[in-house]
Amino acid sequence: MKVLFWGTPAFALPALRSLSEEGHVVVGVVTQPDRPAGRGREVAMSPVKQEALETGIPILQPEKARGDEFLAQIRALDADISVVVAYGQILKPEVLAVPRLGSVNIHASLLPELRGAAPIQWAIVRGHATSGVTIMRMEAGLDSGPMLMRVEEPIEPEESAGELGARLAEIGAEALVEVLALLENGGIVEQPQDHALATYAPKVDRETARVDWGKPADEVALWIRGMDDVPGAWSPLGMRGPVKLYRPQVVNETGGFPGEVIETGDAGVLIACGMGAVRVREVQPPGKRRMPAGDWVRGRGVAVGERFGGEA
């Protein structure tokens, strides 16, 4: 098929690469405009744009994927189908309908669960035992279109959102090429979603990722895993500023106020919660790289009795 590919982050790369590997022709890539990124806020291109440049695929970067001029541009590409993977904008019905076979999407949840922008993060934060991917036909509603294929995948006990996302990206790419083969042969059965069962996964941002130490330790650990690696769970540590926290481990420890450091060592930093405690095994102090928490302790980055929380 001739495919118009829509995507922005690294999560979309396995799907983009799988299309060419399976003999499909990617006639164009639509990705978000270059944006400031990183501590230096230098303008950076998206991972999907970088891949398209390296492989010579035509690139479109509209601020808004709508309007007569943009519609004319994508019609001129004469795609058979649009494939959308974490593009970053809601697409209008007239845009979705341009290719003769319409538009399909890889969504990183088992729809109708976790519709929305951050299904991987919220699956972990909410303590789900399983996740997965759904290939769906796109329509005007938010992730509400009929399903073409669902693939279930367990969430490992200490898995972070970043680790789960990497696995689901590969699984989604495999499911996509299978769905396209079935579409070519007319062998696909579309299954409507049960909208009464829908749940939602809103976008996460820096404020969402702030840790509430008053919660029980198991909830704090889920929060830290769910926000890893973007945007990264964080908490202010007095005058030292905001520290990002990773690789939590629940410990049945009592004592200490919520947010108080009650033990430090090579194994990490043990922090009291509303009930129990969490040992954080990796950190990213302000202006530093992500590192083992034991290295931070040896560098006198934190001491017993200090307290996370308070002002940002």
C-alpha positions in Angstrom: 0.0 0.0 0.0 0.9 3.7 -0.3 0.8 4.9 3.3 0.7 8.4 4.8 2.3 8.1 8.2 1.5 10.4 11.1 3.7 10.3 14.2 6.0 12.3 16.4 7.8 10.5 19.3 10.2 7.5 19.4 7.2 5.3 20.2 6.1 5.7 16.5 9.4 4.6 15.0 8.9 0.8 15.1 5.6 1.2 13.2 7.2 3.5 10.6 10.1 1.1 10.0 7.8 -1.9 9.8 5.9 -0.4 6.9 8.9 -0.3 4.6 10.2 -3.6 5.8 6.9 -5.2 4.7 7.0 -3.6 1.3 4.6 -0.7 1.8 5.5 2.7 0.4 5.5 5.5 2.8 4.6 8.5 0.6 4.9 11.1 3.3 5.3 11.7 7.0 3.2 14.2 9.0 4.9 15.2 12.3 4.8 18.0 14.8 6.8 21.2 14.1 10.3 21.5 15.6 10.1 22.6 19.2 12.5 23.7 22.0 13.6 20.8 24.1 15.9 19.8 26.9 17.6 22.0 29.5 19.0 24.3 26.9 15.7 24.7 25.2 17.3 24.3 21.8 15.0 23.7 18.9 14.9 20.0 18.1 13.2 17.9 15.5 11.0 15.0 16.4 12.3 11.4 16.3 9.9 10.7 13.4 11.2 13.6 11.4 14.8 12.5 12.0 13.9 9.0 10.6 12.1 10.5 7.6 15.1 12.7 6.8 17.4 9.7 6.9 15.2 7.6 4.7 14.2 10.3 2.2 10.5 10.4 3.0 8.7 13.7 2.3 7.8 15.6 5.5 4.9 17.8 6.4 4.9 19.8 9.7 1.7 21.9 10.0 1.0 23.8 13.2 -2.6 22.6 12.7 -3.4 19.6 10.5 -6.4 21.2 8.9 -7.5 23.7 6.2 -7.8 23.7 2.5 -4.1 24.1 1.8 -3.1 21.2 4.0 -5.8 19.0 2.6 -4.6 19.7 -0.9 -1.0 18.7 0.2 -2.0 15.3 1.6 -4.4 14.6 -1.3 -1.5 15.1 -3.7 0.4 12.3 -2.0 -2.3 9.9 -3.2 -2.1 7.6 -0.2 -4.2 4.4 0.1 -4.4 4.7 3.9 -3.2 6.9 6.8 -1.5 5.3 9.7 -1.5 7.4 12.9 0.8 6.6 15.9 1.1 9.2 18.7 0.9 12.2 16.3 -0.1 14.7 18.9 -3.2 16.4 17.4 -6.8 15.4 17.1 -7.5 15.0 13.4 -10.7 16.3 11.7 -13.0 13.8 9.9 -12.2 15.5 6.5 -8.5 14.7 7.1 -9.1 11.1 8.2 -11.2 10.5 5.1 -8.7 11.6 2.5 -7.1 8.2 1.7 -9.4 5.7 0.0 -9.1 3.2 2.9 -9.4 5.9 5.6 -7.2 6.1 8.6 -6.1 3.6 11.3 -4.4 4.2 14.6 -2.1 2.3 17.0 -3.4 3.0 20.5 -1.4 1.8 23.5 -4.2 0.3 25.5 -6.9 -2.4 25.3 -9.8 -0.1 24.1 -12.3 1.0 25.3 -10.0 1.3 28.4 -7.7 4.3 28.7 -8.8 6.4 25.8 -6.7 9.6 25.5 -3.2 10.9 25.5 -1.3 8.9 28.1 -2.6 5.3 28.3 0.7 3.7 29.2 1.4 6.0 32.1 -2.1 5.7 33.6 -2.2 1.9 33.2 0.8 1.7 35.6 -0.3 4.5 37.9 -3.7 2.8 38.3 -2.2 -0.6 39.1 -3.4 -2.5 36.0 -2.0 -6.0 35.6 -2.3 -5.9 31.8 -1.9 -3.5 29.0 -1.7 -3.9 25.3 -2.3 -2.3 21.9 -5.4 -1.8 19.8 -5.4 -1.1 16.1 -8.6 0.9 15.4 -10.2 2.7 12.6 -10.3 6.5 13.3 -13.4 8.6 13.5 -14.4 11.9 15.0 -14.6 10.8 18.6 -11.6 10.4 21.0 -10.2 6.9 20.4 -13.8 5.7 19.9 -13.6 4.0 16.5 -14.2 0.4 15.7 -11.4 -2.0 16.6 -9.5 -4.0 14.0 -7.1 -5.9 16.3 -6.3 -6.1 20.1 -3.2 -7.6 21.5 -3.0 -8.0 25.3 0.3 -7.8 27.2 1.1 -8.2 30.9 2.7 -5.4 32.9 5.8 -6.6 34.7 6.0 -6.1 38.5 8.6 -3.3 38.5 8.2 -2.1 34.9 8.2 1.6 34.2 6.1 3.4 31.6 9.2 3.9 29.4 10.0 0.2 29.5 6.3 -0.8 28.8 6.1 1.8 26.0 9.1 0.3 24.3 7.6 -3.2 24.3 4.2 -1.9 23.2 5.7 0.0 20.3 7.2 -3.2 18.9 4.0 -5.2 19.5 1.9 -2.4 17.8 4.2 -2.4 14.8 3.7 -6.2 14.3 -0.1 -5.9 14.7 -0.2 -3.0 12.2 1.4 -4.9 9.4 -0.9 -7.8 10.0 -4.0 -5.5 9.9 -2.8 -3.9 6.7 -2.4 -7.3 5.1 -6.0 -8.2 6.1 -7.3 -4.9 4.9 -5.7 -5.4 1.5 -7.4 -8.8 1.2 -10.7 -7.6 2.6 -10.4 -10.1 5.5 -10.8 -7.7 8.4 -13.8 -7.7 10.8 -14.4 -4.4 12.5 -15.6 -4.6 16.1 -17.5 -1.6 17.6 -16.3 -0.5 21.0 -18.6 -0.7 24.0 -18.6 3.0 24.9 -20.2 2.3 28.3 -16.9 0.6 29.4 -14.7 3.5 28.3 -12.1 5.0 30.8 -9.8 7.9 30.1 -6.1 8.6 30.3 -5.6 12.4 30.3 -2.3 14.0 29.2 0.4 14.1 31.9 2.6 17.1 32.6 5.1 18.2 35.1 2.6 19.1 37.8 0.8 15.7 37.3 4.2 14.0 38.0 4.8 15.6 41.4 4.9 13.0 44.1 2.3 13.1 47.0 4.1 11.6 49.9 0.9 11.4 51.9 -0.3 8.5 49.8 0.5 4.9 50.8 3.8 3.5 49.6 2.4 1.2 47.0 0.6 4.1 45.3 3.7 6.3 45.5 5.7 3.5 43.8 3.1 3.1 41.0 3.2 6.9 40.5 7.0 7.0 40.2 6.9 4.0 37.7 4.1 5.5 35.7 5.8 8.9 35.2 9.2 7.3 34.2 10.8 8.4 32.0 8.7 11.3 30.8 7.9 13.7 32.4 9.6 12.0 35.4 8.2 11.8 38.9 9.7 14.6 41.0 9.7 16.2 44.5 11.4 19.3 45.9 14.1 18.7 48.5 14.4 21.9 50.5 16.9 24.4 49.0 18.3 21.7 46.7 15.4 22.1 44.3 13.3 19.4 42.5 14.7 15.9 42.3 13.4 13.4 39.8 12.9 9.9 41.3 13.1 6.5 39.6 13.0 2.7 40.2 11.0 2.6 43.4 10.7 -0.4 45.7 8.0 -0.6 48.4 9.3 -1.3 51.9 7.1 -2.1 54.9 8.8 0.5 57.1 7.2 2.6 59.8 8.3 5.9 61.3 9.1 9.3 59.8 6.9 12.0 58.4 5.6 11.7 54.8 8.5 12.7 52.5 11.2 12.3 55.2 14.4 10.5 54.3 14.7 7.7 56.9 17.7 5.7 55.5 20.4 6.2 52.9 23.0 3.9 51.5 24.2 2.0 48.4 20.8 0.5 48.0 19.2 3.9 47.6 17.2 6.4 49.5 14.3 5.3 51.8 11.5 7.8 52.0 8.5 7.7 54.3 5.1 7.7 52.9 1.6 8.1 54.4 1.8 4.4 55.0 5.0 2.4 54.6 8.0 3.7 52.7 9.6 3.7 49.2 13.2 3.0 48.4 14.2 5.1 45.4 17.1 3.5 43.6 17.8 6.1 40.9 17.6 9.9 40.9 18.2 12.9 38.8 19.2 15.9 40.9 18.8 19.4 39.4 21.2 20.0 36.6 22.6 16.5 36.7 22.2 13.3 34.8 20.1 10.4 36.0 22.3 8.3 38.3 22.1 5.4 40.9 20.8 6.8 44.2 23.8 5.3 46.0 26.1 7.6 44.0 24.0 10.6 45.0 24.2 9.6 48.7 28.0 9.2 48.5 28.2 12.6 46.9 26.4 14.0 49.9 23.3 14.8 47.8 20.9 13.9 50.6 21.0 12.9 54.3 18.8 11.1 56.8 16.3 13.6 58.3 15.9 15.8 55.2 12.4 16.0 53.8 11.0 15.8 50.3 7.9 18.0 49.6 7.1 21.5 50.5 7.6 24.3 48.0 8.5 23.5 44.3 
